[in-house]
């Protein structure tokens, strides 16, 4: 009896991948409470570029949710209370995405191309 052996090699095919994320367009009182109490969320989502030394942060962007998270975390670091009453209209501006570009890399002291 003969047994056939199949050899399978791994093959990677580069297909375009669409990544969809949903930006909160309206901050409801429940979402505001969630943002204030969030321990894992970040206040600014980093934007990277590849360099010879690895990935370099060139900026970040914020959403209404992440701005509330950042304000709550900042108040917590200063041992100050932060409640729903402290949320300003600028923090929860409906559908606004704020992009912050960083002028330089702190590691190499060179100006980044943003």
Beta strands, then each sheet from edge to edge (+ up, - down):
strand 1: 45-51
strand 2: 54-62
strand 3: 98-101
sheet 1: 1+ 2- 3+
end
